[in-house]
Amino acid sequence: MYMRDFSPFYTPFDVGFLGLLLPFVIVVAVAVLILKGFSLWYAARGGQKYWFIALLIVNTLGLLEIVYLLFFRPNAPYGTKSTPSGDSSPVAA
């Protein structure tokens, strides 16, 4: 008697439009997390305290992190010391 109203296609996980949007939100969140990790790592290793604080506090969906990584991160590889002549020599550990 009560089984006639039951649809075989019913699922408690059907959330409509949000079901389509959720994978996109997860991908964007993971990408922003990766960008934030790289930018914070470069800022910390480069001794850029103000960039580190700004990148840690300001959330711009990855835009500030992309700008930092493309234009403001240190160019010299870490663990090298620059000489006055411009040559880089590895630092002895």
Summary of the structure (lengths in Angstrom):
residues: 93
radius of gyration: 24.1
end to end distance: 80.5
largest distance: 90.8
contacts: 180
relative contact order: 0.10
helix: 55%
strand: 6%
